Amino acid sequence: MILRAPRAAPATSINTRVLLLCQVVGLASAVSIQFVGSLVGKWLAVDIRLATLPVAVMVLSSALGTWPASQLMRHFGRKRCFIASALLAAGCLALAARAVHRFDFWLFCAAVFGVGLHGSFVQQYRFAILEGQQSSRAPRLLTLIQLASAVGIFPGISLFGLLEGRTSDYVPRVLLILALLQVLAALSLLLYRPQGAFVTEVSATPDARARALYWPMVAMGAGAFLVMSLLMVPTPLQMCGFEQYMIQEASWVIQVHLLSMYLPSLSISAILKRVSIAWLQGLGLLFLLVGFLISWVPGMGGHMLGLALVGVGWCFVFVTATTLVARSRSGPERFRAQGLNDLCVFAASGAASLTSGALLSALGWSGLLNLGLLLVLGLMALAWHVHRTATP
């Protein structure tokens, strides 16, 4: 047993590097579709109310693929499924490029559906990274996963801004570059060596207060995704389609927003050592409220600062709600509880992505912001009520 440990370390290190690389590439593909999907939808769809349909299709396909992805890996192993999903993403991104070139809206939606299915496997990378690792290394590895997610924001979105103006078919070209990156990710996965053991997970006794707050926190997490998606998804459409900004300028706004979503999570553990979950959740809701108010300010500054604050607010609300959901159940019961939570979150995000284009068309930008403000105020009322009445 003592002699086997040193031989396992190199494979574990290679696995971590390969999967972190694939995390960056996988996030780059998903974020690029989130960014450009509504713009391509506006160019290709006859009805502007369908403009955000591609983004909604990707979100919903990621949700639908979560359970099948876990079962496929159970039967065929992680390595084969990871390689197959990366090649699926490469093919679908190439098909999406073809759809844009042919001005075929429904073919583009079908291609995006496959990219969303790949996202179901990307969600499994974090579990694969933790396999075969000592429990003491888990916090550091989770931090690396978050940083890889943050790095994945830049490649695809930056390429759209870089190629805009240099060629008329820059969208298909970026999609083809992303397809090539997925092929390279699939080749790198040939180095992956499946591990036999998982990080040990201690199933603590559920927190009585968290148990009482389970459904309100599910609603808070889903609501945070709803209001965030309601603003993020149509912002490129509003900036480039109605306010005549360049793709590059809209890309800066979305990149700042996504960084604001991911980077604060690295400090939440330290913050929660000093303040309560209820206090941090309230602060997140305040960030959401101020972000929507600042989004009223005309110009690029209003879009950038507003979405940045909404990103930070989403992070605080979603992470605190998820923390209480995780504490509310233990043992086998926790899988069902967490599954229901994820289903509600995906449903809320998909609903916002699907309807935001129609809402923008029907209500205008001001009306959309008014609706977002009402939803945030509703979440604030819910949080105040449940944290005030919950038993300490």
C-alpha positions as a LaTeX table, in Angstrom:
\begin{tabular}{lrrr}
\hline
Residue & $x$ (\AA) & $y$ (\AA) & $z$ (\AA) \\
\hline
Met1 & 0.00 & 0.00 & 0.00 \\
Ile2 & 2.81 & 2.39 & 0.76 \\
Leu3 & 4.58 & 1.66 & $-2.52$ \\
Arg4 & 1.46 & 2.18 & $-4.66$ \\
Ala5 & 0.74 & 5.76 & $-3.58$ \\
Pro6 & 3.65 & 7.42 & $-5.45$ \\
Arg7 & 2.68 & 5.65 & $-8.69$ \\
Ala8 & $-0.92$ & 6.93 & $-8.41$ \\
Ala9 & 0.12 & 10.54 & $-8.00$ \\
Pro10 & 1.29 & 11.21 & $-11.60$ \\
Ala11 & $-1.97$ & 9.86 & $-13.08$ \\
Thr12 & $-3.98$ & 11.97 & $-10.65$ \\
Ser13 & $-1.98$ & 15.06 & $-11.58$ \\
Ile14 & $-2.45$ & 14.38 & $-15.31$ \\
Asn15 & $-6.18$ & 13.87 & $-14.79$ \\
Thr16 & $-6.48$ & 17.19 & $-12.98$ \\
Arg17 & $-4.64$ & 19.10 & $-15.71$ \\
Val18 & $-6.56$ & 17.44 & $-18.54$ \\
Leu19 & $-9.96$ & 17.97 & $-16.93$ \\
Leu20 & $-9.21$ & 21.59 & $-16.02$ \\
Leu21 & $-8.26$ & 22.20 & $-19.67$ \\
Cys22 & $-11.51$ & 20.55 & $-20.77$ \\
Gln23 & $-13.40$ & 22.67 & $-18.22$ \\
Val24 & $-12.02$ & 25.83 & $-19.85$ \\
Val25 & $-12.90$ & 24.62 & $-23.36$ \\
Gly26 & $-16.36$ & 23.39 & $-22.31$ \\
Leu27 & $-17.23$ & 26.65 & $-20.58$ \\
Ala28 & $-15.90$ & 28.63 & $-23.56$ \\
Ser29 & $-18.35$ & 26.85 & $-25.88$ \\
Ala30 & $-21.34$ & 27.24 & $-23.57$ \\
Val31 & $-20.65$ & 30.88 & $-22.74$ \\
Ser32 & $-20.15$ & 31.72 & $-26.42$ \\
Ile33 & $-23.59$ & 30.32 & $-27.29$ \\
Gln34 & $-25.09$ & 32.21 & $-24.34$ \\
Phe35 & $-23.51$ & 35.41 & $-25.63$ \\
Val36 & $-24.16$ & 35.17 & $-29.37$ \\
Gly37 & $-27.24$ & 32.92 & $-29.35$ \\
Ser38 & $-29.78$ & 35.72 & $-29.03$ \\
Leu39 & $-28.00$ & 37.80 & $-31.68$ \\
Val40 & $-27.94$ & 34.90 & $-34.13$ \\
Gly41 & $-31.58$ & 34.25 & $-33.24$ \\
Lys42 & $-32.44$ & 37.84 & $-34.15$ \\
Trp43 & $-30.61$ & 37.54 & $-37.48$ \\
Leu44 & $-32.11$ & 34.19 & $-38.46$ \\
Ala45 & $-35.58$ & 34.06 & $-36.89$ \\
Val46 & $-38.53$ & 35.62 & $-38.64$ \\
Asp47 & $-40.09$ & 36.63 & $-35.32$ \\
Ile48 & $-37.91$ & 38.55 & $-32.84$ \\
Arg49 & $-39.81$ & 36.86 & $-30.02$ \\
Leu50 & $-37.89$ & 33.71 & $-30.96$ \\
Ala51 & $-34.51$ & 35.45 & $-30.75$ \\
Thr52 & $-33.57$ & 33.98 & $-27.37$ \\
Leu53 & $-34.85$ & 30.48 & $-28.21$ \\
Pro54 & $-31.33$ & 29.11 & $-28.98$ \\
Val55 & $-30.09$ & 30.06 & $-25.49$ \\
Ala56 & $-33.19$ & 28.50 & $-23.92$ \\
Val57 & $-32.66$ & 25.32 & $-25.95$ \\
Met58 & $-29.09$ & 25.02 & $-24.67$ \\
Val59 & $-30.10$ & 25.55 & $-21.04$ \\
Leu60 & $-32.95$ & 23.04 & $-21.24$ \\
Ser61 & $-30.88$ & 20.41 & $-23.07$ \\
Ser62 & $-28.20$ & 20.70 & $-20.35$ \\
Ala63 & $-30.91$ & 20.04 & $-17.77$ \\
Leu64 & $-32.40$ & 17.13 & $-19.71$ \\
Gly65 & $-28.99$ & 15.57 & $-20.25$ \\
Thr66 & $-27.89$ & 15.58 & $-16.60$ \\
Trp67 & $-29.45$ & 12.25 & $-15.61$ \\
Pro68 & $-28.63$ & 10.39 & $-18.88$ \\
Ala69 & $-25.03$ & 11.63 & $-18.65$ \\
Ser70 & $-24.56$ & 10.15 & $-15.19$ \\
Gln71 & $-26.10$ & 6.83 & $-16.29$ \\
Leu72 & $-23.98$ & 6.62 & $-19.44$ \\
Met73 & $-20.82$ & 7.17 & $-17.40$ \\
Arg74 & $-21.98$ & 4.53 & $-14.96$ \\
His75 & $-22.21$ & 1.95 & $-17.77$ \\
Phe76 & $-19.39$ & 3.02 & $-20.13$ \\
Gly77 & $-16.99$ & 4.89 & $-17.85$ \\
Arg78 & $-16.02$ & 8.54 & $-17.66$ \\
Lys79 & $-13.24$ & 8.47 & $-20.25$ \\
Arg80 & $-15.32$ & 7.17 & $-23.15$ \\
Cys81 & $-18.24$ & 9.46 & $-22.34$ \\
Phe82 & $-16.06$ & 12.55 & $-21.92$ \\
Ile83 & $-14.35$ & 11.92 & $-25.27$ \\
Ala84 & $-17.66$ & 11.19 & $-27.03$ \\
Ser85 & $-19.30$ & 14.32 & $-25.58$ \\
Ala86 & $-16.37$ & 16.54 & $-26.62$ \\
Leu87 & $-16.60$ & 15.17 & $-30.17$ \\
Leu88 & $-20.38$ & 15.70 & $-30.06$ \\
Ala89 & $-19.80$ & 19.34 & $-29.11$ \\
Ala90 & $-17.25$ & 19.72 & $-31.91$ \\
Gly91 & $-19.69$ & 18.36 & $-34.47$ \\
Cys92 & $-22.58$ & 20.47 & $-33.20$ \\
Leu93 & $-20.49$ & 23.65 & $-33.16$ \\
Ala94 & $-19.47$ & 22.95 & $-36.77$ \\
Leu95 & $-23.14$ & 22.34 & $-37.60$ \\
Ala96 & $-24.06$ & 25.63 & $-35.88$ \\
Ala97 & $-21.49$ & 27.41 & $-38.05$ \\
Arg98 & $-23.08$ & 25.81 & $-41.12$ \\
Ala99 & $-26.53$ & 26.89 & $-39.96$ \\
Val100 & $-25.45$ & 30.52 & $-39.59$ \\
His101 & $-23.84$ & 30.42 & $-43.02$ \\
Arg102 & $-27.09$ & 29.04 & $-44.52$ \\
Phe103 & $-29.35$ & 31.35 & $-42.46$ \\
Asp104 & $-31.16$ & 28.31 & $-41.07$ \\
Phe105 & $-32.63$ & 29.17 & $-37.65$ \\
Trp106 & $-34.01$ & 25.74 & $-36.80$ \\
Leu107 & $-30.79$ & 23.96 & $-37.79$ \\
Phe108 & $-28.94$ & 26.35 & $-35.48$ \\
Cys109 & $-31.31$ & 25.47 & $-32.61$ \\
Ala110 & $-30.79$ & 21.76 & $-33.27$ \\
Ala111 & $-27.00$ & 22.23 & $-33.20$ \\
Val112 & $-27.20$ & 24.23 & $-29.97$ \\
Phe113 & $-29.22$ & 21.39 & $-28.42$ \\
Gly114 & $-26.16$ & 19.14 & $-28.86$ \\
Val115 & $-23.87$ & 21.76 & $-27.30$ \\
Gly116 & $-26.21$ & 21.83 & $-24.31$ \\
Leu117 & $-26.01$ & 18.04 & $-23.98$ \\
His118 & $-22.23$ & 18.38 & $-23.85$ \\
Gly119 & $-22.73$ & 20.81 & $-20.97$ \\
Ser120 & $-24.28$ & 17.94 & $-18.98$ \\
Phe121 & $-20.95$ & 16.13 & $-19.16$ \\
Val122 & $-18.97$ & 19.30 & $-18.39$ \\
Gln123 & $-20.84$ & 19.43 & $-15.06$ \\
Gln124 & $-19.31$ & 16.03 & $-14.25$ \\
Tyr125 & $-15.73$ & 17.26 & $-14.64$ \\
Arg126 & $-15.64$ & 18.56 & $-11.06$ \\
Phe127 & $-16.58$ & 15.12 & $-9.70$ \\
Ala128 & $-14.00$ & 13.42 & $-11.91$ \\
Ile129 & $-11.30$ & 15.83 & $-10.70$ \\
Leu130 & $-12.04$ & 14.90 & $-7.10$ \\
Glu131 & $-11.86$ & 11.16 & $-7.75$ \\
Gly132 & $-8.85$ & 9.47 & $-6.18$ \\
Gln133 & $-7.88$ & 12.62 & $-4.26$ \\
Gln134 & $-7.37$ & 12.99 & $-0.55$ \\
Ser135 & $-10.15$ & 14.86 & 1.25 \\
Ser136 & $-7.69$ & 17.52 & 2.40 \\
Arg137 & $-7.05$ & 18.50 & $-1.23$ \\
Ala138 & $-10.73$ & 19.00 & $-2.09$ \\
Pro139 & $-10.96$ & 22.74 & $-1.18$ \\
Arg140 & $-7.91$ & 23.59 & $-3.30$ \\
Leu141 & $-9.19$ & 21.56 & $-6.22$ \\
Leu142 & $-12.63$ & 23.16 & $-6.04$ \\
Thr143 & $-10.94$ & 26.57 & $-6.14$ \\
Leu144 & $-9.03$ & 25.52 & $-9.26$ \\
Ile145 & $-12.30$ & 24.39 & $-10.85$ \\
Gln146 & $-13.85$ & 27.79 & $-10.19$ \\
Leu147 & $-10.80$ & 29.54 & $-11.64$ \\
Ala148 & $-10.95$ & 27.32 & $-14.73$ \\
Ser149 & $-14.60$ & 28.30 & $-15.12$ \\
Ala150 & $-13.64$ & 31.96 & $-14.92$ \\
Val151 & $-10.87$ & 31.49 & $-17.52$ \\
Gly152 & $-13.36$ & 29.75 & $-19.81$ \\
Ile153 & $-15.34$ & 32.98 & $-20.08$ \\
Phe154 & $-12.77$ & 34.70 & $-22.28$ \\
Pro155 & $-11.79$ & 32.58 & $-25.33$ \\
Gly156 & $-15.05$ & 32.41 & $-27.29$ \\
Ile157 & $-16.47$ & 35.82 & $-26.41$ \\
Ser158 & $-13.14$ & 37.54 & $-27.08$ \\
Leu159 & $-12.91$ & 35.91 & $-30.51$ \\
Phe160 & $-16.27$ & 37.39 & $-31.54$ \\
Gly161 & $-15.05$ & 40.89 & $-30.70$ \\
Leu162 & $-11.63$ & 40.29 & $-32.25$ \\
Leu163 & $-12.93$ & 39.10 & $-35.63$ \\
Glu164 & $-15.84$ & 41.54 & $-35.87$ \\
Gly165 & $-15.17$ & 44.05 & $-38.64$ \\
Arg166 & $-12.36$ & 41.96 & $-40.12$ \\
Thr167 & $-14.66$ & 39.49 & $-41.84$ \\
Ser168 & $-18.39$ & 39.36 & $-42.52$ \\
Asp169 & $-18.69$ & 35.70 & $-41.49$ \\
Tyr170 & $-16.96$ & 36.06 & $-38.12$ \\
Val171 & $-19.65$ & 34.14 & $-36.22$ \\
Pro172 & $-19.24$ & 30.90 & $-38.23$ \\
Arg173 & $-15.46$ & 31.24 & $-38.00$ \\
Val174 & $-15.52$ & 31.55 & $-34.20$ \\
Leu175 & $-17.83$ & 28.56 & $-33.94$ \\
Leu176 & $-15.44$ & 26.52 & $-36.10$ \\
Ile177 & $-12.49$ & 27.57 & $-33.91$ \\
Leu178 & $-14.43$ & 26.42 & $-30.84$ \\
Ala179 & $-15.17$ & 23.13 & $-32.63$ \\
Leu180 & $-11.44$ & 22.66 & $-33.21$ \\
Leu181 & $-10.77$ & 23.34 & $-29.52$ \\
Gln182 & $-13.28$ & 20.64 & $-28.63$ \\
Val183 & $-11.43$ & 18.18 & $-30.88$ \\
Leu184 & $-8.18$ & 19.07 & $-29.08$ \\
Ala185 & $-9.96$ & 18.55 & $-25.75$ \\
Ala186 & $-11.10$ & 15.11 & $-26.90$ \\
Leu187 & $-7.53$ & 14.23 & $-27.86$ \\
Ser188 & $-6.22$ & 15.42 & $-24.49$ \\
Leu189 & $-8.77$ & 13.16 & $-22.78$ \\
Leu190 & $-6.89$ & 10.16 & $-24.19$ \\
Leu191 & $-4.41$ & 10.88 & $-21.36$ \\
Tyr192 & $-7.16$ & 10.60 & $-18.74$ \\
Arg193 & $-6.84$ & 7.64 & $-16.39$ \\
Pro194 & $-10.02$ & 6.71 & $-14.49$ \\
Gln195 & $-9.59$ & 6.56 & $-10.71$ \\
Gly196 & $-11.17$ & 3.90 & $-8.55$ \\
Ala197 & $-12.07$ & 5.89 & $-5.45$ \\
Phe198 & $-13.89$ & 9.10 & $-4.68$ \\
Val199 & $-13.07$ & 11.71 & $-2.14$ \\
Thr200 & $-14.70$ & 10.60 & 1.08 \\
Glu201 & $-17.82$ & 12.55 & 1.83 \\
Val202 & $-19.09$ & 12.81 & 5.38 \\
Ser203 & $-22.85$ & 12.79 & 5.59 \\
Ala204 & $-23.50$ & 15.07 & 8.52 \\
Thr205 & $-26.74$ & 15.22 & 10.46 \\
Pro206 & $-29.09$ & 17.63 & 8.66 \\
Asp207 & $-29.53$ & 21.08 & 10.15 \\
Ala208 & $-33.06$ & 21.48 & 11.58 \\
Arg209 & $-33.28$ & 25.14 & 10.59 \\
Ala210 & $-32.02$ & 24.38 & 7.08 \\
Arg211 & $-34.55$ & 21.56 & 6.81 \\
Ala212 & $-37.38$ & 23.98 & 7.56 \\
Leu213 & $-36.00$ & 26.39 & 4.95 \\
Tyr214 & $-35.62$ & 23.81 & 2.17 \\
Trp215 & $-38.45$ & 24.91 & $-0.15$ \\
Pro216 & $-37.94$ & 28.67 & 0.44 \\
Met217 & $-34.25$ & 28.22 & $-0.41$ \\
Val218 & $-35.11$ & 26.22 & $-3.54$ \\
Ala219 & $-37.30$ & 29.18 & $-4.51$ \\
Met220 & $-34.47$ & 31.62 & $-3.71$ \\
Gly221 & $-31.93$ & 29.74 & $-5.83$ \\
Ala222 & $-34.33$ & 29.37 & $-8.74$ \\
Gly223 & $-35.40$ & 33.00 & $-8.39$ \\
Ala224 & $-31.79$ & 34.19 & $-8.45$ \\
Phe225 & $-31.24$ & 32.31 & $-11.72$ \\
Leu226 & $-34.52$ & 33.65 & $-13.10$ \\
Val227 & $-33.78$ & 37.35 & $-12.53$ \\
Met228 & $-30.14$ & 37.01 & $-13.59$ \\
Ser229 & $-31.03$ & 35.26 & $-16.86$ \\
Leu230 & $-33.85$ & 37.70 & $-17.47$ \\
Leu231 & $-31.27$ & 40.50 & $-17.68$ \\
Met232 & $-28.20$ & 38.72 & $-19.05$ \\
Val233 & $-29.71$ & 36.83 & $-22.00$ \\
Pro234 & $-31.35$ & 39.82 & $-23.78$ \\
Thr235 & $-28.53$ & 42.30 & $-23.03$ \\
Pro236 & $-26.50$ & 41.49 & $-26.19$ \\
Leu237 & $-29.74$ & 41.70 & $-28.18$ \\
Gln238 & $-30.57$ & 45.08 & $-26.64$ \\
Met239 & $-27.06$ & 46.50 & $-27.06$ \\
Cys240 & $-26.31$ & 45.27 & $-30.60$ \\
Gly241 & $-29.83$ & 44.99 & $-31.99$ \\
Phe242 & $-31.46$ & 48.16 & $-30.66$ \\
Glu243 & $-28.72$ & 50.46 & $-29.32$ \\
Gln244 & $-26.31$ & 49.75 & $-32.22$ \\
Tyr245 & $-23.29$ & 48.84 & $-30.12$ \\
Met246 & $-20.51$ & 46.72 & $-31.60$ \\
Ile247 & $-20.23$ & 43.02 & $-30.75$ \\
Gln248 & $-16.91$ & 43.74 & $-29.04$ \\
Glu249 & $-18.50$ & 46.27 & $-26.69$ \\
Ala250 & $-21.28$ & 43.85 & $-25.76$ \\
Ser251 & $-18.67$ & 41.13 & $-25.20$ \\
Trp252 & $-16.90$ & 43.30 & $-22.61$ \\
Val253 & $-20.16$ & 43.73 & $-20.71$ \\
Ile254 & $-20.93$ & 40.00 & $-20.69$ \\
Gln255 & $-17.38$ & 39.05 & $-19.70$ \\
Val256 & $-17.46$ & 41.44 & $-16.73$ \\
His257 & $-20.85$ & 40.03 & $-15.73$ \\
Leu258 & $-19.68$ & 36.41 & $-15.89$ \\
Leu259 & $-16.52$ & 37.16 & $-13.92$ \\
Ser260 & $-18.72$ & 38.84 & $-11.31$ \\
Met261 & $-20.72$ & 35.61 & $-11.10$ \\
Tyr262 & $-17.75$ & 33.27 & $-10.61$ \\
Leu263 & $-14.93$ & 35.11 & $-8.83$ \\
Pro264 & $-16.79$ & 36.16 & $-5.62$ \\
Ser265 & $-17.48$ & 32.48 & $-4.89$ \\
Leu266 & $-13.78$ & 32.07 & $-4.08$ \\
Ser267 & $-14.18$ & 34.29 & $-1.01$ \\
Ile268 & $-17.59$ & 33.17 & 0.24 \\
Ser269 & $-16.19$ & 30.60 & 2.69 \\
Ala270 & $-14.09$ & 33.31 & 4.35 \\
Ile271 & $-17.04$ & 35.73 & 4.42 \\
Leu272 & $-19.34$ & 33.17 & 6.04 \\
Lys273 & $-16.88$ & 32.82 & 8.93 \\
Arg274 & $-17.68$ & 36.43 & 9.84 \\
Val275 & $-21.36$ & 36.87 & 8.92 \\
Ser276 & $-24.46$ & 34.68 & 8.84 \\
Ile277 & $-25.93$ & 33.08 & 5.73 \\
Ala278 & $-29.06$ & 35.22 & 6.13 \\
Trp279 & $-26.96$ & 38.41 & 6.20 \\
Leu280 & $-24.95$ & 37.43 & 3.10 \\
Gln281 & $-28.11$ & 36.43 & 1.25 \\
Gly282 & $-29.66$ & 39.79 & 2.09 \\
Leu283 & $-26.53$ & 41.54 & 0.79 \\
Gly284 & $-26.80$ & 39.55 & $-2.45$ \\
Leu285 & $-30.43$ & 40.61 & $-2.89$ \\
Leu286 & $-29.39$ & 44.21 & $-2.34$ \\
Phe287 & $-26.77$ & 43.85 & $-5.09$ \\
Leu288 & $-29.45$ & 42.46 & $-7.40$ \\
Leu289 & $-31.76$ & 45.38 & $-6.65$ \\
Val290 & $-29.07$ & 48.03 & $-7.19$ \\
Gly291 & $-27.89$ & 46.25 & $-10.35$ \\
Phe292 & $-31.34$ & 46.47 & $-11.92$ \\
Leu293 & $-31.65$ & 50.12 & $-10.88$ \\
Ile294 & $-28.28$ & 51.01 & $-12.42$ \\
Ser295 & $-29.25$ & 49.19 & $-15.62$ \\
Trp296 & $-31.69$ & 52.06 & $-16.15$ \\
Val297 & $-28.72$ & 54.38 & $-16.75$ \\
Pro298 & $-28.34$ & 54.81 & $-20.53$ \\
Gly299 & $-25.09$ & 53.90 & $-22.22$ \\
Met300 & $-22.51$ & 51.17 & $-21.94$ \\
Gly301 & $-21.58$ & 52.13 & $-18.38$ \\
Gly302 & $-25.10$ & 51.38 & $-17.15$ \\
His303 & $-25.09$ & 47.98 & $-18.84$ \\
Met304 & $-21.65$ & 47.03 & $-17.54$ \\
Leu305 & $-22.01$ & 48.16 & $-13.92$ \\
Gly306 & $-25.60$ & 46.96 & $-13.69$ \\
Leu307 & $-24.79$ & 43.45 & $-14.93$ \\
Ala308 & $-21.64$ & 43.30 & $-12.76$ \\
Leu309 & $-23.69$ & 43.99 & $-9.62$ \\
Val310 & $-26.34$ & 41.52 & $-10.72$ \\
Gly311 & $-23.58$ & 38.91 & $-11.16$ \\
Val312 & $-22.24$ & 39.45 & $-7.62$ \\
Gly313 & $-25.79$ & 39.43 & $-6.22$ \\
Trp314 & $-26.60$ & 36.20 & $-8.04$ \\
Cys315 & $-23.46$ & 34.58 & $-6.63$ \\
Phe316 & $-24.27$ & 35.47 & $-3.01$ \\
Val317 & $-27.95$ & 34.50 & $-3.24$ \\
Phe318 & $-27.42$ & 31.29 & $-5.18$ \\
Val319 & $-24.51$ & 29.98 & $-3.11$ \\
Thr320 & $-26.20$ & 30.71 & 0.24 \\
Ala321 & $-29.46$ & 29.12 & $-0.93$ \\
Thr322 & $-27.58$ & 26.06 & $-2.22$ \\
Thr323 & $-25.65$ & 25.79 & 1.06 \\
Leu324 & $-28.86$ & 25.64 & 3.08 \\
Val325 & $-30.35$ & 23.11 & 0.64 \\
Ala326 & $-27.25$ & 20.92 & 1.08 \\
Arg327 & $-27.54$ & 21.15 & 4.88 \\
Ser328 & $-31.25$ & 20.34 & 4.90 \\
Arg329 & $-30.98$ & 16.62 & 4.12 \\
Ser330 & $-28.51$ & 13.80 & 4.76 \\
Gly331 & $-27.99$ & 10.23 & 3.63 \\
Pro332 & $-29.81$ & 8.93 & 0.54 \\
Glu333 & $-32.48$ & 11.60 & 1.04 \\
Arg334 & $-30.05$ & 14.32 & 0.02 \\
Phe335 & $-29.83$ & 13.07 & $-3.59$ \\
Arg336 & $-33.55$ & 13.52 & $-4.15$ \\
Ala337 & $-33.52$ & 16.93 & $-2.43$ \\
Gln338 & $-30.57$ & 18.18 & $-4.46$ \\
Gly339 & $-32.05$ & 16.75 & $-7.66$ \\
Leu340 & $-35.33$ & 18.61 & $-7.12$ \\
Asn341 & $-33.36$ & 21.77 & $-6.41$ \\
Asp342 & $-31.35$ & 21.47 & $-9.65$ \\
Leu343 & $-34.52$ & 20.76 & $-11.62$ \\
Cys344 & $-36.16$ & 23.94 & $-10.31$ \\
Val345 & $-33.02$ & 25.98 & $-11.00$ \\
Phe346 & $-32.71$ & 24.74 & $-14.59$ \\
Ala347 & $-36.44$ & 25.25 & $-15.18$ \\
Ala348 & $-36.25$ & 28.86 & $-13.95$ \\
Ser349 & $-33.17$ & 29.63 & $-16.04$ \\
Gly350 & $-34.72$ & 28.00 & $-19.12$ \\
Ala351 & $-38.00$ & 29.87 & $-18.67$ \\
Ala352 & $-36.19$ & 33.20 & $-18.40$ \\
Ser353 & $-34.04$ & 32.45 & $-21.46$ \\
Leu354 & $-37.05$ & 31.32 & $-23.48$ \\
Thr355 & $-39.29$ & 34.31 & $-22.66$ \\
Ser356 & $-36.79$ & 37.17 & $-22.39$ \\
Gly357 & $-36.80$ & 37.85 & $-26.13$ \\
Ala358 & $-40.58$ & 38.00 & $-26.25$ \\
Leu359 & $-40.64$ & 40.17 & $-23.11$ \\
Leu360 & $-38.08$ & 42.55 & $-24.60$ \\
Ser361 & $-40.18$ & 42.80 & $-27.76$ \\
Ala362 & $-43.45$ & 43.31 & $-25.87$ \\
Leu363 & $-42.31$ & 45.46 & $-22.92$ \\
Gly364 & $-39.18$ & 47.15 & $-24.20$ \\
Trp365 & $-35.99$ & 47.49 & $-22.16$ \\
Ser366 & $-37.63$ & 49.65 & $-19.48$ \\
Gly367 & $-40.53$ & 47.25 & $-19.07$ \\
Leu368 & $-38.12$ & 44.32 & $-18.76$ \\
Leu369 & $-36.20$ & 46.13 & $-16.01$ \\
Asn370 & $-39.46$ & 46.92 & $-14.21$ \\
Leu371 & $-40.39$ & 43.25 & $-14.26$ \\
Gly372 & $-36.95$ & 42.31 & $-12.94$ \\
Leu373 & $-37.26$ & 44.84 & $-10.10$ \\
Leu374 & $-40.63$ & 43.38 & $-9.09$ \\
Leu375 & $-39.17$ & 39.88 & $-9.03$ \\
Val376 & $-36.19$ & 40.99 & $-6.91$ \\
Leu377 & $-38.52$ & 42.75 & $-4.47$ \\
Gly378 & $-40.51$ & 39.52 & $-4.24$ \\
Leu379 & $-37.35$ & 37.58 & $-3.40$ \\
Met380 & $-36.43$ & 40.16 & $-0.77$ \\
Ala381 & $-39.86$ & 39.80 & 0.84 \\
Leu382 & $-39.53$ & 36.01 & 0.83 \\
Ala383 & $-36.04$ & 36.12 & 2.37 \\
Trp384 & $-37.11$ & 38.59 & 5.07 \\
His385 & $-40.12$ & 36.47 & 5.98 \\
Val386 & $-38.41$ & 33.07 & 6.13 \\
His387 & $-35.26$ & 34.25 & 7.96 \\
Arg388 & $-37.34$ & 36.28 & 10.44 \\
Thr389 & $-39.66$ & 33.41 & 11.30 \\
Ala390 & $-37.19$ & 30.51 & 11.11 \\
Thr391 & $-36.20$ & 28.93 & 14.41 \\
Pro392 & $-32.57$ & 29.76 & 15.31 \\
\hline
\end{tabular}
